[in-house]
Amino acid sequence: MSDSAQILDAKNLLCPLPILRAEQAIRPLAVGAVIEIHATDPGLVNDLPAWCSVNGHHILEIRHEGRVVIGLVKKGA
């Protein structure tokens, strides 16, 4: 976990809910803020980069910890 990242627990939610929750969580944050998304939906590996591309955010990392997918996203302008 990044020391300054806000953590979003989206475990046990299926598509599209992890992305919808990420959208809600990142909206009030300042540009450059980092959010760490924890999800058990394996689709997050594909959905998160697509969502970031469309919305101007930046993927810092996507990794697996057991069955949990963790995505680190930096808010874009």
trRosetta pair geometry for C-beta under 8 A, 3 or more apart (Angstrom, degrees):
i j d omega theta_ij theta_ji phi_ij phi_ji
1 5 6.1 -137 -175 55 80 122
1 7 6.8 -28 -135 -79 126 117
1 36 5.8 -30 -134 -77 82 177
2 5 3.7 91 64 -20 105 114
2 34 5.4 -23 80 112 157 149
2 36 6.3 178 26 -56 95 121
2 60 7.9 26 -54 101 140 156
2 72 6.2 103 -20 -136 123 130
4 33 7.9 -124 138 -148 105 67
4 34 6.1 90 95 42 89 113
5 34 4.3 -67 -101 110 85 105
5 35 6.2 130 -165 -127 90 14
5 36 4.2 71 144 -23 139 105
5 72 6.5 -76 -110 -134 151 96
6 25 6.6 -170 114 172 129 113
6 29 6.9 -137 10 -88 142 134
6 33 7.1 18 0 164 111 115
6 34 7.3 162 19 94 69 56
6 35 5.0 -29 66 -114 93 74
6 36 7.0 -177 83 23 39 75
7 35 7.7 151 -95 -166 18 64
7 36 4.9 -27 -106 71 67 104
7 38 6.7 15 -172 -9 97 111
8 21 5.9 152 179 132 127 109
8 22 6.1 154 87 -95 168 64
8 25 4.7 -102 -89 -37 129 174
8 35 5.9 26 -13 177 114 110
8 36 6.9 177 22 85 72 49
8 37 4.8 -16 65 -109 111 67
8 38 6.9 -178 87 23 57 70
9 38 5.4 -17 -117 62 54 113
10 13 4.9 -75 180 39 78 128
10 17 6.7 171 -161 121 107 88
10 18 3.9 107 149 -120 147 81
10 21 5.0 170 -98 65 114 144
10 22 7.1 -39 -48 -47 150 84
10 37 5.8 -4 15 -169 124 92
10 38 6.3 160 36 78 69 54
10 39 4.3 -19 89 -89 103 91
10 41 7.6 -54 129 14 106 109
10 44 7.8 132 92 -90 131 139
11 38 5.7 -24 -47 124 96 96
11 39 6.1 -176 -84 -131 46 31
11 40 4.7 65 -149 -18 74 102
11 68 6.4 -39 -100 -116 113 103
12 40 5.7 37 -55 32 42 132
13 17 3.8 -110 171 97 120 130
13 18 5.3 152 89 -56 115 73
13 21 6.9 74 86 -10 171 138
13 39 6.8 -72 57 -136 92 96
13 40 7.8 125 34 42 52 86
13 41 6.4 -61 90 -28 61 123
14 17 6.2 69 65 22 42 111
14 41 5.4 138 -125 -99 44 125
15 18 6.9 -42 -90 26 53 97
15 19 7.2 32 -136 5 73 109
15 41 5.6 155 -40 180 76 148
15 43 4.7 -30 -53 80 131 152
15 47 6.3 -173 -116 -67 114 155
16 19 5.2 -57 -176 49 80 111
16 20 5.5 84 124 -28 91 104
16 47 7.5 -179 -130 -150 72 146
17 20 5.4 -57 -137 40 35 112
17 21 6.0 34 164 -19 70 105
17 41 7.9 142 59 -27 88 152
18 21 5.9 -57 -147 38 28 109
18 22 6.3 32 152 -22 63 106
18 37 6.5 98 -179 176 103 126
18 39 4.3 20 -118 -107 145 143
18 41 5.5 -146 -14 38 136 130
18 44 5.4 -52 106 -90 157 112
18 47 7.2 109 79 90 111 142
19 22 5.4 -50 -146 34 34 115
19 23 6.4 40 152 -23 65 101
19 44 7.7 179 -55 -117 83 77
19 47 5.3 -106 -59 153 127 124
19 48 7.2 -158 -95 -86 93 56
19 51 5.1 -169 -144 -77 117 152
20 23 5.6 -49 -151 31 33 114
20 24 6.7 31 152 -15 63 104
21 24 5.7 -53 -150 37 35 111
21 25 6.1 31 154 -18 67 110
21 37 7.9 134 94 -133 103 109
22 25 5.7 -59 -143 40 30 109
22 26 6.0 17 163 -13 68 113
22 35 6.7 142 -149 115 84 143
22 37 5.3 -17 -94 -94 114 139
22 48 7.5 131 -56 -117 175 88
22 51 7.0 85 87 128 137 156
22 73 7.1 64 -167 30 125 155
23 26 6.4 -61 -137 40 23 101
23 27 6.4 42 160 -44 59 102
23 51 7.6 -113 -65 -170 96 130
23 55 7.8 -161 -112 -87 91 163
24 27 6.1 -43 -152 7 26 119
25 29 7.6 22 143 -22 63 118
25 35 5.7 123 119 -140 118 146
26 29 5.4 -64 -159 28 49 120
26 33 7.5 171 -145 86 75 112
26 35 5.3 -101 -85 -12 92 151
26 57 7.0 -20 -179 -94 160 144
26 73 7.0 -51 -92 104 140 127
26 75 5.3 166 -170 -93 108 111
29 33 3.8 -117 169 66 120 152
29 35 6.8 -151 -17 -53 165 109
29 75 5.3 174 97 -30 115 157
30 33 5.0 111 59 -34 69 111
30 75 7.2 147 98 73 37 140
31 75 5.6 -131 -129 110 39 102
31 76 6.8 -7 -143 161 93 19
31 77 5.3 25 -127 -91 139 59
32 74 6.5 -17 -149 -175 35 101
32 75 6.4 -39 19 65 20 87
33 74 7.4 162 83 -152 31 59
33 75 4.9 19 54 16 79 123
34 60 6.8 -8 -133 -3 116 151
34 72 6.2 -3 -172 -173 111 91
34 73 6.9 155 -153 81 61 43
34 74 5.2 -30 -96 -96 78 68
34 75 7.5 -138 -76 -4 29 78
35 72 7.7 166 84 -152 42 47
35 73 5.2 -16 60 63 88 96
35 75 7.2 69 -7 -48 103 94
36 70 6.4 -6 -175 -170 95 98
36 71 7.3 164 -155 83 48 45
36 72 5.4 -15 -104 -101 76 73
36 73 7.9 174 -84 22 30 70
37 44 7.1 -159 118 -161 124 138
37 48 6.9 -176 62 -109 145 131
37 70 7.0 157 80 -154 54 47
37 71 4.5 -9 55 58 105 96
37 72 7.9 -166 19 -74 73 27
37 73 6.7 28 -8 1 112 114
38 68 5.5 -11 -166 -174 92 121
38 69 7.6 151 -155 78 42 49
38 70 5.5 -11 -101 -102 68 79
39 44 4.5 126 73 -48 141 154
39 68 7.0 138 70 -158 29 69
39 69 5.2 -25 70 62 85 97
39 70 8.0 163 24 -83 66 35
39 71 7.5 1 15 6 109 105
40 67 5.7 27 -139 131 92 100
40 68 5.9 -51 -85 -102 68 60
40 69 7.2 151 -106 13 18 83
41 44 5.3 108 85 -30 88 95
41 47 8.0 -1 114 20 120 140
41 69 7.3 -71 70 30 51 127
42 45 6.2 -18 175 2 63 111
42 69 6.5 135 -118 -39 43 134
43 46 5.9 -60 -168 46 60 99
43 47 5.2 50 140 -19 88 118
44 47 5.4 -62 -123 49 34 106
44 48 5.2 37 177 -29 74 110
44 62 7.8 -180 124 -143 93 118
44 69 4.6 164 70 95 126 144
44 71 6.2 -135 157 -25 116 130
45 48 7.0 -36 -126 25 10 106
45 49 8.0 0 160 -2 43 105
45 62 6.0 120 -127 165 69 143
45 69 5.9 -116 -56 -139 81 145
46 49 6.8 -67 -161 39 31 101
46 50 6.5 23 154 -14 67 116
47 50 5.8 -67 -151 41 32 111
47 51 6.0 31 157 -21 71 110
48 51 5.8 -54 -143 37 29 111
48 52 6.3 29 158 -19 64 107
48 59 6.5 102 131 -101 105 115
48 62 6.5 153 74 -94 142 125
48 71 4.6 -117 -151 -132 167 165
48 73 6.9 -132 -173 -68 110 122
49 52 5.6 -55 -145 38 31 112
49 53 6.2 35 156 -23 65 106
49 59 5.5 -28 -99 -43 77 147
49 62 7.6 -63 -48 -37 99 145
50 53 5.7 -54 -149 33 29 113
50 54 6.5 25 156 -15 63 107
51 54 6.0 -59 -149 38 29 108
51 55 6.1 -3 163 7 66 118
51 57 7.4 -4 119 43 80 124
52 55 6.3 -77 -140 53 25 92
52 56 7.7 -101 177 72 58 15
52 57 4.1 -96 -138 77 81 92
52 58 6.4 138 -177 -75 128 10
52 59 5.3 -175 33 -44 172 84
52 73 6.0 -149 -94 -133 120 114
52 76 7.7 109 -168 -8 80 122
55 76 7.0 148 123 49 72 114
56 76 3.6 -138 135 99 83 139
56 77 6.0 -75 147 59 140 59
57 73 5.2 20 156 -178 131 110
57 74 6.5 165 -171 80 79 49
57 75 5.7 -47 -117 -124 99 36
57 76 4.6 -146 -89 0 35 99
58 73 6.9 146 75 -160 46 61
58 74 4.4 -16 62 58 102 102
58 76 5.9 114 -22 -63 84 102
59 62 6.3 -23 -171 -33 123 99
59 71 6.8 -64 -136 -165 94 100
59 72 7.3 98 -169 77 56 63
59 73 6.1 -36 -103 -102 48 72
60 72 4.0 -61 67 106 109 108
60 73 6.7 -166 8 -88 90 18
60 74 5.5 89 -46 -24 112 100
61 70 7.5 -2 112 111 101 92
61 71 7.1 176 92 -149 58 41
61 72 4.2 33 45 31 91 116
62 69 6.8 -6 -169 -175 92 97
62 70 7.2 165 -151 86 45 52
62 71 4.9 -5 -104 -105 81 80
62 72 7.6 -145 -65 22 44 69
63 69 7.7 162 86 -155 34 54
63 70 5.3 -16 63 60 81 99
64 67 7.7 -20 -166 -125 102 12
64 68 7.0 143 -158 79 58 49
64 69 5.9 -33 -99 -100 70 60
64 70 7.4 165 -97 16 19 81
65 68 5.0 -20 67 67 86 103
65 70 6.0 34 2 -15 108 122
